[in-house]
Amino acid sequence: MTVKHTLAGDFPGMEKKIHDLKVSDTHFRRLFEEYDAIATELHRFDEGAGGISDDHAHELKKKILKLKDEM
């Protein structure tokens, strides 16, 4: 069983800051929601329930990195 990646898990100790930004910054919230949707899709793929190719999973992982850079 794999664990779904979360932004808070990637940035330990920043949970309150992440929450505050989600509430106060619409751009951050949009990026966060996109990150979370991709993380969910990758988690399903890792669990074997995804229906995506390895290449697509790789592209999604690159997108996650880009989103984290932008946030």
HELIX and SHEET records of a PDB file:
HELIX    1   1 LEU A    7  ASP A   10  1                                   4    
HELIX    2   2 GLU A   15  SER A   24  1                                  10    
HELIX    3   3 THR A   26  ASP A   46  1                                  21    
HELIX    4   4 ASP A   54  GLU A   70  1                                  17    
END                                                                             
